[in-house]
């Protein structure tokens, strides 16, 4: 599975903060649900999720396998381990989803994660160990709807935020690449101008030297012809 380091370190730190909050919540013995709890499984799942976040898959098949493993692990610790604050796990998954997928794939994975979180949330509300009453049931329904809407808003906001950050980083990288190419082009133009100037100077030197040598040759020939008949003029030519 070919992978690459986490591209945005602050998002990695955000993942660690969320996973740290979940870990702290597991340390407090608050009994609110009738579902069984397996703390050791929850801690093991959190450790695996932290390790998976250090490097992200690059190939398409690896991305699907990676996301499937994350979803399966989150469902395992949520339904079997009874982990608290499980919506934070889906937030972590959404962050990674925005980094490894694009376009429609990103939306599909986010929708699946949201639906699974709602199903888990409904299961948790049905397992409350509080006394049953009509008023309590109504309030529980309102609370469930509120949490569902809040989670949906968080997912939409988080995707928009990550998209904006990635777009800004892409633009910055493109600008840096354009600046590099511009500098290379300027250096190439400068080298070409320097070469042209050198060629011009060389031509001028060549022409001037050729003209001087030709003049010297004519003077020498004339001096040789006048050497016997007119030595003074031959001397002047020399």
N, C-alpha and C positions, 0 to 999 in steps of 0.2 A: 504494500500500500504506500504509494508515493505521497509524501506530505510535505508541508512547509511550515515554518514558524508562524506564530500568531502575528498577523500584520499590524494590529492596533493594540499597543500595550495597555492603554487606559481601559479598553474594553475587557482585556484579560483581567485587569485588576478589579473591574466591576464584577466579573464573574466570581472572582475569589471572595469579594465582599459578600455577595449573595449566598455563596456556598458556606461562608463562615457564619453568616446569620442563621442559616438552616442548621449548621452543626451546633451552634450554641443553643438553639431551640430544642435540640435533641437531648441536651444535658439536663433540662429541667423536667421534673416528673409532674406534668400536668395531664390529668386523665379527663379527656372530654369526649372521646369516641369509644364506641363499643367494638371497633375493629381491633384485631390483634396487632401487637407491635413487636418488631424484631430490631432492636437498636443496633446490634452488631451488623445486620444486613444493611441498615441505613448508612452507618459509618463506612462500610466497605464500598457501598454504591457512591457515596460522596467522594471517596478517595479515587475511585475509578474515573468519575466525571472530571475531577481536577486534572488527572493525568491525561485524559483525552483532550482537554482544552489546550494543552501545551503545544500540540502540533495538529494542524488541520489537514484533511485529505485534499488532494489536488485532482486526481483522476475522477471522471464521472461515476464509474461503478463504485469506487472507494467512497465517494461522497454519499451515495445511497446507502451503502452498508454502514457507514459511520453514523448517519442520521438514524437508521433503523435500530442500531445498537443503543444509541442514546434514548430513543423513545421506549425501547424495551426495558432499559435499565430504570428509567423514570417511572414507568408503570409498575415495575417490580417493587421498588422501594415505596411507592405510593399505596399500592393495593395490598401487597404482602407484608412489607415492612412497616406500613402505617406511619411513614415519615411526616413530620409537621412541615408547614410552609411549603408544600409541594408546588404551588404556583410559581415560586421563585425558580424551581428547576426548569419549568417551561420557559421562563424568561431567559435563563442561561441558554437553553436550546435555541430560542429565537435569535439571540445575539450571534451564535455560531452559524445559524442558518443564513443570516444576512451576509456573512463573510464567505461562505463556501458556495452559495447558490446565487443565481441572478434571475431577474424577470419572473416568469410564471412559476418556475420551480420554487422560488422563494415564497411566493404566495401560497402554493399548494402545501408546502411543509408547515408554514405558519398556520394555515387553516386546520390541518390535521392536529397540530399541537394544541390549538385552541379547543377543538372539539374533545380531545382526550382530557384536557384539563377540566372542561365542563362536566364530563362524565364522572371523573374522579371527585370533583366538587359535589356533585349530586349524591354520589355514594357516601361521602363524608357527612353530608347533611342528614341523610337517612339513618346514619348510625349514631346520631347524638344521643347521649344518655340522660337528657333532661326530661322532665315530666311532659307528657303530651297534653295539649289543649288546642282549641280552635284558634285562639289569639296567638299562641306561640307558633302554631303551624303557619298562620298568615305572616307573622313577622319573619319566620324562617324563610318563607318564600320570597319576601321582599329582600331579605338579606342575601339570599342566593342570587336573585336577579341583579342586585347592586354589585355583588362581587364579580358576577359574570360580565357585566358591562364595564366595570373597572378594569378587569383583566384584558378585555378586548381593546379598551382604549390604551392601556399600557403597551400591548403588542403593536398596535398601529403606530403609536408615538415612537416606540423603540425602533421599529423598522424604518420610519421616516428619518429618525435621528442618525441611524447607522448609514442609511442611503446617502444622506447629506454629507456625512463625514467621509464616506468612501468617494463620493463625487468630488468633494473638495480636495481630497488627497490625489485623486486621479488627475484633476486639473493642475495641481501643483507639480505632479510628476511630469505631465505633458509640457508644462511651462519650463521646467528644468531641462527637459530633453531638447526643447526648442532653443533654449539659451545655449546649451552645449553645441548644438548643430550650428547655431549662429556664430559662436566663437570659432569653431572649426572652419566655417566658411570664411570668416574674416582673416584667419591665419593663412588659409589657402590663397585668398586674394592678395594678402600682403606678400606671401612668398612668390606668387606669380608676378606681382608688380616689381619686386626686387630682382627677379630673374630677367624680366624685360629690361629693367634699367641696366643691369649688368651686360646684357646682350648689346644694348645701345652703346654703352661705353666701349665695349670690345670692338664693335664695328667702327666707332669713331677712331679708336686707337689704331685699328687695322688700316683704315683708310689714310689716316695721317701718316702712319709709318710707311705705307706703300708709296704714297706721294713723295715723301722725303727720300726714300731709297731710289725711286725713279729719277728724281732730280740729281741726287748724288751720282748716280750712274751716268747721266748725261754730262755732268760736269767732268767726271773722270775721263769719259771718252773724248770730250773736247780738249781736255788738258793734255791727253796723250797725243792727239793730233797736232797740237800747237807747241809741244815740248821742244821740237827741233827748230821750228821756224820762228816762234815767238815765246821764248822762255818766260818772260815777265808776265804775259797774259795767262800762260799755263799755270804759273805760280799763283796768280790771283784766283783762277778757277779752283785750284786745289785748296 
